Amino acid sequence: MPPVASGRWPLIGSAPALLRRPTQFLLRERATHGDTFVVDVFGYRLFFVFSAEGVRSLYALPEEQASFGIATYTLVFRHKIPLELAMGRRNRPHDLFGNQEVEGYLAHLERAVEGELGELGPSGRFEAFRWARRLGHRLGLASWAGPEAVSPQRLERLVPLFDRLDTSDSFVRPWRAVFATATGKRIERSAMRGIEAVIAEILGERARARQRPGDFLDQIADSWSDLPAQQRAVQVARDVMIIHMGAQSNLYAAIAWTLVNLLLRPDLLRRVEGGDDALLEQCANESIRMAQNSLTLRQVLRPLELDDGSRRYRLAPGVFVATMLSVNNTRAAPGLEVFDPSHYEGRRLSSRVPLASRELVSTFGHGRHSCPAQRFSISAIRIALRRLLERYELEPLFTEARPRPRQLGAVARAARPCRVAYRQRAAAPVSGWRGVAERDTSDPPCPRSRRRRARPWGCDGERTSTASCSRRSRLEIRERRGRSTIATRAMPSPSRCASSGTAKRPRRRSRMRSGRSGRDASATTPCVGASAPGCSRSRGAARSIDCAGAGGCRRRAPRILARAGSRTGSRPRATSCSRRSLPSSATRSPSPSIWACPGRRSRNASASLPTR
């Protein structure tokens, strides 16, 4: 019997220490007990091996004696996803990722990357892991759920559903698996039904149009051809879920770490920008090696003996044989603690790395249970980052990136956000993008962006060509200690329409309570830029302005004007605010007059406007 790691509580065992900082806990126990020891966690017995012979023996265990699939189901699927999703599957990743089939994904990958880059715009910011996560969804669904799944409408439905169903949460945030079990997996079942509905729509559209693209969705549907149409759609959707969740658990983190490591090393970035795809693949493999936190598991089904190089142990059924890649991947040989792409020759670890056993370092696993999506993943990373670097100049807004210390399994996520500023290169085209000149995708969308967009109309009833920002406006209304500080976009608002010659009085839209200044009258302010002569009042758009000025601004800004406090006729106090607003008045001159933006308003402020 090997030594047992200390645990303070019965049944729970060493779970608190293991879940708090898994890698540090295992390193500490290894220093105390040696390369082989036992950890008891929530009633499960984990037999950890870290020696060269012990790890080699783990990967050599036959499936009928020590099962990888049953171990994954017991510790992951059983506590996170509904059991009906895992049972009876006919298509698994090994069935779809043969070497001869990977080439068929490349066209889907190219289209998916082009679609994701088209949403970025010419400049802005994004968070590397959040952007890579959405890109990973698009890449995967385009490959095995068909191009229909990545249409704008369906992608927006599928991404949040898969995020709720994501099994990698059991590794990244183990408490979520406990929450799923405690709630009877109601959230996961709801997400599963939503995904089934979307896949059924796609299959129904293909059947009505009598289309058979011959892609992997058709291949999966053919394997369920013995079932009625409704049941077949459900089972096809569940196969897609299992395949997509398996790919998504590591793919997007691998894309993000490769990008982060390149941005932190300008010399490597310049070589990759120069077209060195071999170096890009080396950086991808090295990034995965450095960030691997995977827990390799086998559940013993029959009594067996395992040799760790110093002695042989007899293991009873129910024991889990395990090793954690983060312990050995950076410590198995000198120099592995440093990021160096030359550690890899192509997609294999270099023979120059002195290892006692090649199984001590792993990125995609070894033996019959190695990841079948290795070629697909490396191809996806190469295509995505190549297109990103060809189109944009990138600047990291971070100085370091570290793995999340509490993660137990899968490729690590970053402990802190890794924000990146991007700017379109001069020769790079922007295809299919419409929106603001600069976006910040590092933050989640503003709830106000879900409101119905304003419909801008001209004075003659013709619809004007404008585009609205789908992100949080930079203009804001802050309520602090009962006083309103209102910042508004500077927009001139003539009272006379240049095209029709009739006077246009802005209509009052809404009123807001303010601590000391009473009520604020809200009025629409027409947008007249230097390149758009005449009036372009936004009829029916009380809360937004669509600016089509010479500066190219197309943001949607709150259309709120400061109410004058009294009737003294005095002008509002000017502040240091660089934005300027114009109080509404029916007696204004047609020529625009710009006023300073009011800060904290005084009771003596007035909305009267002198004419030139």
C-alpha angles and dihedrals in degrees: 000000000000120000117281122228113244118261127182100205130052116245091004090062115165095346098116093052094042095049094043096059111351100183095045091047093052092046090052093049091046091054089051103040105021131241095320126052142134128248121194114208125174092332095313120115114218116196104203122201125184105161120105094249093042094053091045090052091050093055091045096056111118117240094238090059101036115016126210093189096052091046091053092047094048098048101030118017096037092059101037115031132043111270093232088065093059099042126087099008117168100184123053133169092267089060095054105037103065116145092248092053101049092077088063090064095058096082090049090049093051093051093045093051091047091052093050094047090048089064095056098071127207097306143356140096137287138180108245099223095041092049092046091050093057090043089052090053091050093047094049099042092047089054103047105013097047133248089284090069093063097051109124094254097047097039091056088054098044101046097064091042093054090045089058092048096044111135092197087077086076087065102034097041109014093184089070090065088054090049091050091052093047093052095046090248092281093150092050093048091050090052091048092054090049092053091046089055093052094048090047089055091053093048091046092052091050092049093050092047092042091231125156110177089179093232127140093275088061089047091053092045091052091057089061097043091120092070130077116267097259095048091042091056091052094050093045090052091051092051089051090050094053093047094045095047091050092053096040094054091074111007101078093044089052091052091049096048092049090052092045094050092049093050091051091053110053094183092059091042092056091051092050091047087053090062104267100150092167089061090046091056091047090052090049093054092044091049091052091048093052094046100041112127095160120146109218109210140182124179114216112236099173131026109275142166123238125195117209095183096264103052143350123253127201111220125201125218113278096038117121117223107209147170130179117225096210090066097058105021093078099027108040093092138011114277097023091108089070125074106246122154090203088075084083132061104200104313097335130083110261118259087228091072105095105228128165087214130007090226090069090079119047138170103163099013132253137262127011092333096055114129109279091204096065096113092042092050096048091045090050092050092048095048095043097048094039091056092043093052093044092055104036143040107225130206122186116229090197133069101206140012126206131183120255105267097210097056117118108191140000127046107320124257119221119270092220133029115272106210121191130195116215136191127185117251117242096249097039116106123222107223124194096352125135124169145067125350092243131026133187108210095169091091128057118260118278113253088231089066088070091066120104109279119245117259107221117210132182126229092263093054095256118135113247123224108246137139127213131217115248093202135077113295118240089226114085144175113225125192110203123171093337096307126108121227105193123190119187137182114258107248125158113230116194116197095219123068111235094206101047101023093226124127114255117203113197110243121235109246112177144344130230130199116237128188101241107001099061114219131002117217112220118210136171117254115203118226117234114172127186090259095047113062117194133027123316100176114181104233111205094010103109097159104040145055122205106206119202097176130150091265091067094244114163102165124134110235132187110263099215123137127198115255117228112247100216142003098253093116094233121142121253114263115263117233134189091264111129093211117083132206136191121221113229119252134164093218098056123132116251089242110088117248118195121215131193116263109260115239118190101354123232125220086242093060117118138191096220114126124202115220126228 
